[in-house]
Amino acid sequence: MSEKLGRPIRLENDANCFALSEAIDGAAAGKGIVFGVILGTGVGGGVAVDGRPLVGCNRVAGEWGHNPLPWSRDGERPGAPCYCGKDGCIETFLCGDGLGREYLARSGRHLTAEEIALGAATGDACAHDCLTVYKDRLARSLAAVVNLLDPEAIVLGGGLSNISQLYDGLTEHVGRYAFSDGIDTPIVPAAHGDSSGVRGAAWLWANR
Ligand SMILES: [Zn+2]
C-alpha cells in the first residue's frame, strides 16, 4: 500500500484507534490511561496510554472481548460458541446478538438490541430484565479490566453504547466486583461516535 500510494502507511486495530481518538480529544481527553470498548456486532477493546496506543508484544493488548465472562453463573457456562474457537467469550454475551439471544431465550421472540433497549424504556418487562442482566455482565467484564489496568476512564462506543440506561450507576456496579471498596472511574459514551475509529487512525500520526 505504501508503494502504491507513494507515502508511509500506519495501521492499527480499530479498537486501538477508537481508544486513541477518545483519549486525545474525545470523552477521555487528558486522561493518561484509557480503556476503549466497542460494543457492536462484535466486542473490541483498546488501550491508550499517554496519547499512544498500547499494542503489546503480540499485538493483542486490550482484546478483552475474547476473555471468558468473569464470575460466570449457572446458565452462563459454557456459553455460546465464539468465532474465535472458544465458548463463552465476553463478546458472545455483550455483542448485539448476545443481547438478542438473551431476549430470545426468555421470550421466544427475536428483537434487535435497539428494539430491546426501546422496549426496556417503554414497559417491556422482559426487555428490562435482559438489559439488567446485560448491564451486570458488562460490569463484571469491566471490573476485570479495572483490576488489571485501573484506567483513568473507560469509553464505550459501538451501537450498544447508545443505550443510555446502561450508564446509570454503572461505575458503582463495576465497583461492586472490582478489588476495591469502591471506584470512581468515569464510564462514558464516546464523544465522536462512529467517527472515532477513523479519527484515531489519523491520530496515529501525532505524538510519536
Ligand atoms: Zn472469542
Residues whose N, C-alpha, C, O or C-beta is under 5 A from the ligand:
A	BS01	ZN	G65 H66 C82 C84 C89
